[in-house]
């Protein structure tokens, strides 16, 4: 099928670091007419293509389409966020207010659909809640890489370039540790050597993945896919969630409990010394390999539930 791109909801950030809930909500309400138009476009696409099943990767507009249209194909909603609805998921009582909001949001995005809840580890399916638990769905380029142990540098990924100052500050105090940092700074060159031990790179998925295979440790802001790719390659993780981003906060704590990294509140990389040189990969890779089977199970459950 041809690819058609439509706008969607987006987070707003404060100081290029923390999520601004106020600005995000104001942006949502300010663009309501635009979003209603997008729903009509989705209607037209579905009528034109006549799909048997709709697969939604945790996309809000497609979720609102599923809720507001009764005569439509069955929908499979995919996202690690649906693990918030699973009793086996990591519990963080200290974040109960944020988790209440996040569970409400995931319930909304998964309403009247079958959910494929992606997880670092296996957990029982919940047919009564129309939830199938599956592994991370990772890009095929990852499986073509050979992970090299004991790399001579630490790889850093910043979702927001506002954290770059913390990396620079730590690097000045620890010049013996070689850092390669990818970030989203506007108009930044493809590569900038800040010092002999610190190099910044503009976001580049292919380049980042290849360097991940060669590095010793991975430092990142707890995005689910980045954490999963590092775990598949056997790279220990130092995780610093984006401020006010409860999803990433729980990702970091869940990964720490799973034994693949350390969770912290800032980029004080002194704790890199606590990480092992490599992670065991056999069990996790077997789990990742079950992705097609789990996806088919979710599609079958969706079709069966729609009858």
Secondary structure, 3 states (H helix, E strand, C coil): CCCCCCCCCCCCEECCCEECHHHHHHHHHHCHHHHHHHHHHHHHHHHHHCCCEEEECCCHHHHHHHHHCCCCCEEEEEEHHHHHHCCCCCCCHHHHHHHHHHHHHHHHHHCCCEEEEECCCCCCCEHHHCEEEECCCCCHHHHHCCCCCCCCCEEEECCCHHHHHHHHHHHHHCCCCCEEEEECCCCCCCEEEEECCEEEEECCHHHHHHHHHHCCEEEECCCHHHHHHHHHHCCEEEEECCCCCHHHHHHHHHHHHHCCEEEECCCCHHHHHHCCCCCCCHHHHHHHHCHHHHHHHHHHHHHHHHC
